[in-house]
């Protein structure tokens, strides 16, 4: 996150327009094999099944190449073979990804009014964050209207242990699961970021006891934040809300009151998310 005095907006380069979320032209640095695999995933999702010769015609490649691509997708769970080995259908990984996208959209819709209310009540920038691997993805947010404020980071992914929201989710996970999320070690964003798994685990224990997480310059200098976990009806952590402000405005004496307000918002989101609609 960064502290900003205005909300900037800039468009992409000419020719970068999209339709239905897909770029009109591939970027100059695209890898053909990756692009072909993604195109096959998209077609599998649309049609429900795909034969090897159809994939070959679609991509303009040899059938042997199309077969290797589809076999790789099947190996990774994005496709399955039917009774005929030349027919492929959407696999569990593709189905799960779709279900997660639907759940995330649903969570955003449920959380939105509570984010707006919390931002208005506190006067600070508020985000909804979900865990992706060991990263914290900012999926929605409401920006403060104050002249000096923290800008929106919707769409960004930061190391979870470097954010208040990410730490709030990590602290709610079962013991031992956090370490499994860091097979390649720990990334530091600033000199204040937690530097090792042992340090992360010790810190998460304090977060669990406090009931909320804080971030003092750990993801960006001069920015402070508070994070509170959001759970579903089964008490499983599904997201977190984060409130961020310039460090000079989010001082320690203010944090407990902020956390109380955030807990109210979190419980309201959990209640609405679990309610039948």
ChimeraX attribute file (.defattr): number of C-alpha atoms within 10 A of each C-alpha:
attribute: neighborCount
match mode: 1-to-1
recipient: residues
	/A:1	21
	/A:2	17
	/A:3	19
	/A:4	15
	/A:5	13
	/A:6	13
	/A:7	12
	/A:8	7
	/A:9	5
	/A:10	5
	/A:11	7
	/A:12	7
	/A:13	7
	/A:14	6
	/A:15	9
	/A:16	13
	/A:17	13
	/A:18	10
	/A:19	7
	/A:20	6
	/A:21	7
	/A:22	10
	/A:23	12
	/A:24	12
	/A:25	10
	/A:26	12
	/A:27	9
	/A:28	6
	/A:29	6
	/A:30	9
	/A:31	10
	/A:32	11
	/A:33	11
	/A:34	11
	/A:35	13
	/A:36	18
	/A:37	17
	/A:38	14
	/A:39	15
	/A:40	23
	/A:41	20
	/A:42	14
	/A:43	17
	/A:44	21
	/A:45	19
	/A:46	11
	/A:47	10
	/A:48	12
	/A:49	16
	/A:50	22
	/A:51	19
	/A:52	22
	/A:53	17
	/A:54	14
	/A:55	24
	/A:56	18
	/A:57	12
	/A:58	14
	/A:59	18
	/A:60	12
	/A:61	13
	/A:62	13
	/A:63	16
	/A:64	12
	/A:65	16
	/A:66	24
	/A:67	19
	/A:68	12
	/A:69	21
	/A:70	27
	/A:71	20
	/A:72	14
	/A:73	22
	/A:74	19
	/A:75	12
	/A:76	14
	/A:77	16
	/A:78	24
	/A:79	27
	/A:80	20
	/A:81	18
	/A:82	12
	/A:83	8
	/A:84	8
	/A:85	12
	/A:86	15
	/A:87	17
	/A:88	25
	/A:89	22
	/A:90	24
	/A:91	21
	/A:92	15
	/A:93	15
	/A:94	20
	/A:95	15
	/A:96	13
	/A:97	12
	/A:98	13
	/A:99	12
	/A:100	12
	/A:101	12
	/A:102	12
	/A:103	14
	/A:104	16
	/A:105	14
	/A:106	12
	/A:107	22
	/A:108	19
	/A:109	14
	/A:110	18
	/A:111	24
	/A:112	17
	/A:113	13
	/A:114	19
	/A:115	27
	/A:116	17
	/A:117	14
	/A:118	22
	/A:119	20
	/A:120	16
	/A:121	11
	/A:122	14
	/A:123	16
	/A:124	24
	/A:125	27
	/A:126	32
	/A:127	27
	/A:128	26
	/A:129	32
	/A:130	25
	/A:131	22
	/A:132	14
	/A:133	13
	/A:134	20
	/A:135	19
	/A:136	28
	/A:137	24
	/A:138	24
	/A:139	19
	/A:140	22
	/A:141	25
	/A:142	22
	/A:143	22
	/A:144	22
	/A:145	16
	/A:146	13
	/A:147	10
	/A:148	15
	/A:149	23
	/A:150	29
	/A:151	23
	/A:152	22
	/A:153	20
	/A:154	15
	/A:155	12
	/A:156	13
	/A:157	17
	/A:158	20
	/A:159	21
	/A:160	24
	/A:161	31
	/A:162	28
	/A:163	29
	/A:164	31
	/A:165	35
	/A:166	32
	/A:167	29
	/A:168	29
	/A:169	32
	/A:170	28
	/A:171	26
	/A:172	22
	/A:173	13
	/A:174	9
	/A:175	10
	/A:176	9
	/A:177	10
	/A:178	19
	/A:179	15
	/A:180	10
	/A:181	15
	/A:182	14
	/A:183	8
	/A:184	7
	/A:185	10
	/A:186	18
	/A:187	16
	/A:188	15
	/A:189	17
	/A:190	14
	/A:191	12
	/A:192	15
	/A:193	22
	/A:194	19
	/A:195	17
	/A:196	14
	/A:197	15
	/A:198	11
	/A:199	11
	/A:200	20
	/A:201	19
	/A:202	10
	/A:203	16
	/A:204	23
	/A:205	13
	/A:206	13
	/A:207	22
	/A:208	16
	/A:209	10
	/A:210	12
	/A:211	17
	/A:212	26
	/A:213	27
	/A:214	26
	/A:215	24
	/A:216	23
	/A:217	21
	/A:218	23
	/A:219	25
	/A:220	19
	/A:221	17
	/A:222	16
	/A:223	22
	/A:224	27
	/A:225	28
	/A:226	26
	/A:227	31
	/A:228	29
	/A:229	31
	/A:230	30
	/A:231	21
	/A:232	18
	/A:233	12
	/A:234	7
	/A:235	10
	/A:236	14
	/A:237	20
	/A:238	18
	/A:239	27
	/A:240	25
	/A:241	32
	/A:242	29
	/A:243	31
	/A:244	32
	/A:245	25
	/A:246	22
	/A:247	18
	/A:248	9
	/A:249	14
	/A:250	19
	/A:251	13
	/A:252	12
	/A:253	8
	/A:254	10
	/A:255	15
	/A:256	13
	/A:257	11
	/A:258	17
	/A:259	21
	/A:260	14
	/A:261	14
	/A:262	27
	/A:263	19
	/A:264	14
	/A:265	21
	/A:266	22
	/A:267	15
	/A:268	15
	/A:269	25
	/A:270	23
	/A:271	16
	/A:272	16
	/A:273	21
	/A:274	14
	/A:275	10
	/A:276	6
	/A:277	5
